[in-house]
């Protein structure tokens, strides 16, 4: 969403940074399948597990912020 907001030239988009909220624990507390994904190598397994689950699932993806922007302008 942050990259998309930059493409749309929108500043200070609310809700992009929500520090201290553990969405995985909240989802699990509500009976949902919930996973944390911290490495690209874990993504395929997490997606398969979430799609195979018979019900609601949540996957929390966390990437390094040093990764280049998805919509970086090309010169």
Protein Blocks (a to p, Z undefined) as FASTA:
>chain_A
ZZmmmmnopghiehkacghiafklmmmmnopacdddfbfklmmmmmmmmmmpgcdddddd
dddfkbccfklccZZ
